[in-house]
Amino acid sequence: MAHGILDVANFYVSAERLFDPSLRGVPVIVLSNNDSCAVARSEEAKALHVRMGEPVFKIRDQIKRHGIQLRSSNYELYADLNRRFNAVIAEHTDTVEV
């Protein structure tokens, strides 16, 4: 029996890029419920040393200097895309462990 692990890199950012292709290749931060902290970062934002949970007010200069794009979190969207992703995977295997 073969085993595999699937992981969608930077899932929240990937979801945002799905609906806004202009975000591809640029640094993106998805923010917490009250838009105060980074809850997801693109690889480009990570390369700029934006940390998980970083308060936005502390990095305003960095955001402006590097053109970091900010997006409010959309948990309904992420849940829907996650369900769809898991359904596609389930079509190709007998066992899926989430």
C-alpha positions in Angstrom: 0.0 0.0 0.0 1.4 3.4 -1.0 1.1 6.4 1.3 1.3 10.1 0.6 1.0 13.4 2.2 -0.6 16.4 0.5 -0.2 19.9 1.8 -1.3 23.1 0.1 1.4 25.7 0.7 0.2 28.9 2.3 -3.4 27.8 1.8 -5.1 31.1 2.7 -2.9 33.0 0.4 -3.3 30.4 -2.4 -7.1 30.8 -2.0 -6.9 34.6 -2.3 -4.7 34.2 -5.4 -7.2 31.9 -7.0 -9.7 34.7 -7.1 -7.2 37.5 -7.6 -4.4 36.4 -10.0 -2.7 39.8 -9.7 -1.5 38.6 -6.3 0.7 35.9 -7.9 4.4 36.6 -7.4 3.9 39.4 -5.0 4.2 39.4 -1.2 0.8 38.8 0.4 -0.4 38.7 4.0 -3.8 37.4 5.1 -4.9 39.1 8.2 -6.7 38.0 11.4 -10.4 38.5 12.0 -9.9 42.1 13.1 -7.2 42.7 10.4 -4.6 43.3 13.1 -2.1 40.4 12.7 -0.7 38.2 10.0 -2.3 34.7 10.0 -0.9 33.6 6.6 2.0 34.7 4.5 3.1 34.1 1.0 6.6 32.8 0.3 7.5 36.3 -0.9 6.3 37.8 2.5 8.2 35.2 4.4 11.3 36.1 2.5 10.8 39.7 3.8 10.9 38.2 7.3 7.2 38.8 8.1 6.5 36.5 11.0 3.3 34.6 11.8 1.1 36.6 14.2 3.1 39.8 13.4 1.0 42.9 14.3 0.4 45.0 11.2 1.0 48.2 13.0 4.6 47.1 13.6 5.4 46.5 10.0 3.5 49.4 8.2 6.8 50.8 6.8 7.8 47.4 5.5 4.4 46.8 3.9 4.6 50.1 2.1 8.3 49.8 1.1 7.9 46.3 -0.4 4.3 46.7 -1.7 3.0 43.9 0.5 -0.6 43.2 -0.3 -3.0 42.7 2.6 -6.2 40.7 2.5 -8.8 40.2 5.2 -9.3 36.6 6.1 -12.3 34.9 4.5 -12.8 31.7 6.5 -16.0 30.7 4.6 -14.1 30.7 1.4 -11.2 28.7 2.9 -13.5 26.1 4.3 -15.3 25.7 1.0 -12.1 25.3 -1.0 -10.8 22.9 1.6 -14.0 20.7 1.3 -13.6 20.8 -2.5 -9.9 19.9 -2.3 -10.6 17.0 0.0 -13.4 15.8 -2.3 -11.1 15.7 -5.3 -8.5 13.7 -3.3 -11.2 11.3 -2.1 -12.0 10.5 -5.7 -8.5 9.0 -6.1 -8.0 7.1 -2.9 -9.9 4.8 -0.5 -8.6 6.5 2.6 -8.3 10.2 3.4 -7.2 11.4 6.8 -7.7 15.1 7.4 
